[in-house]
Amino acid sequence: MTMKNARHTIAAGMFKAHCLSLLEQVARNREIIVVTKHGRAVAKLVPIDLAEPAPLRGSVRYHGDSVEPSGKSWGCEQ
């Protein structure tokens, strides 16, 4: 079993007391922690997948000067 798929169980009271260190542990070791209350699973703490941002090259198109007057009348001239 790899650490990524490892699951640890912890009681809700213990989770409350050690929440910040458990968050660090999940982030660092990429493990899953199941929180239980009276022996029943109530929550699962999992690491998020940090995908690389998609490159923006080629995603923008130039359609001319957007602030240049178009020369068209708006019909509100006095």
C-alpha positions, 0 to 999 in steps of 0.5 A: 500500500502506498502512502497516497492510498493509506488510510488512518482513522482518528476519533473526532475528539483527537482530530479536534485537538490535533487538527492543524498538525493533521492537516500538515501531515495529510499535505506532506504525506499525501495520506487520507485520514478518516474521522470517526464519531462513536466508531462511525466514519463521519468525515474524510480528510484528503489531500487536494490535487494541485494541477499545474495551471494551463498555459495561456499562450494561444488563448487570447485573440486580438480583434483590433483597438477596443478603445478607438472610436468606431465612427458609428453614431449612437443616435443620441447626438444633440 
